[in-house]
């Protein structure tokens, strides 16, 4: 299941606060799938979620480049989350 989730991840996205991108995970050695499966199993068994899974960086993006850059309603925010936490998050 972890392997399937890794291959379904979108590439070309900005890295999160951990500086890891999707490409790091998709290009890693196949043993990473086994290790992540073990990690997720342990987290579920002990009902734990690492604090870092909830951390991220919020980036403000201008919705319309021709719009007024001084009005906050012309911006939207995106959250750059750690790539490992994105794997753990159900979609």
Steps between C-alpha positions, in 0.01 A plus 500: 500500500785740581662420166174579319464830690859598415442441130176703511670807646527809281855589399634847435359647820701720735665323793360541850664621817714183503654592159392164357309493173284228349788418267715402801242241599419369152870464412607343829613142544209250518583424865348840582153357430561228758633748757211742448252213531658403832497861618133548414407168664676603822333841496156344455562230760601757762252769387780749441545778250839676502482873569693570181216348295293803598763759417522680171582822325217722374574684177283786374436495126349782299177374340509740205837649393316799354306564822580738783795359694413708807161336571511183709192352328708469182720238666452134576707289734652160443655280765825318426483189719770238557481242220497207746194644675325530163547125455351438844199726438196322352367642173 
